[in-house]
Amino acid sequence: MLGPDPKVVRQLLTRYATLRIAQAERHSPAAARELQDVSDTLCMMMGTPRVHDAIARGDALLARTRPATDRADGGSDLPLAV
């Protein structure tokens, strides 16, 4: 069974985090709509109804698909997105 493309998941998680930061700094209706779209897409791709669960599953997917060489340089086990 095919799963979500890790590159696409990474892009969505990055966009989600960027939009959350932007909204925290200054609310924008356009950014709020985009944040909702990104959240909905993440939920659909990760097969979960809640964005926090989708983020956790996305982080787990990226951790599983990360090359071993990335870990050899002292990388942390922190989630990739919050």
Order of alpha helices (4+ residues) and beta strands (2+ residues): alpha-alpha-alpha-alpha
